[in-house]
Amino acid sequence: MKTSAIFYHAGCPVCIEAEQQVAEALDSARYDVKIVHLGEQKKEIEAAEAAGVKSVPAIVIDGAPFHINFGAPMSALKG
């Protein structure tokens, strides 16, 4: 069974670079990766916050949030 991984980002240059690195780093045979652009998919903000995401880019692997660098706080995406 594959492990769930959700990569949240806002489309900024830091986020896009992190998305590319994550896509290359995670073994698709082991991880079911979903990419969520919160700037375009605002309805997903609540789910990201519920998963513990405080800023983007971030990845949630098997329910545990991991923050990558610091691109934008979640509050910046709500406006």
N, C-alpha and C positions, 0 to 999 in steps of 0.2 A: 504494500500500500504506500502511495506517495504521501509525503509530508506537504501540508499546505503552506504556501508562502505568498503573502500579498505585499507588493511593493507600492507604496504611496508616494506620489510626488506632485509638484505644482507646475512643472514645465520649464522651470528656470534652468540655466546652463549647468549649475551644480547637480540638479535633479536628473537631467538628461544624461550627464556623464555617469552618475551613480547607477542609473537604469541600465546603461550599456554594460557597466562592470558587473552588476548583479546578474544580468542575463547570461553573460559569459561564465560567471563563476559557479552558478548553481547547476548541478547535474539534473537535466530534465528527466532522467530516469528515476531520480529520487524525489524531486520536488515538483509539485503542481503550482506553477508560478502565475499569479494574476497581477497585472499592472493596472494601477488605478491613478489616473491623472485627475487630482482633486480640483484643479482649476476648471476642468471641463465636466467633471462628474460630481458636482457639489452635493448631490444626494448621498454620496458615500462618506461625507465628512463626519457624520454622526457615528457611523460604523468604525471609522478610523479612530476617533476619540474613545469610543467604547473599548477598542482593542489596546488603548494606552498610548496611541501616537500623540506626541506633544509638538512635534515639528516635522517638516519634510525636508529632504527625503528620509524615508524610514521604511523598514521592512518588518513585517510581522510573520515570524516563522513558528508554526505550530502553536499559535496563540501568544507568543512572547514578542513584544516590540523591541526593535533595535534601531536606534537613531544613527543616521549617517551624516556626518558634518552638521551644518545648521544652515539650511536654505531659507526657511520661513516658518514662523510659528503658525499653528493652526488658526489662531485668531485672524491672521492676515488673509486667510482663504474664505472667510465667512462674509466679507464685505462685498 
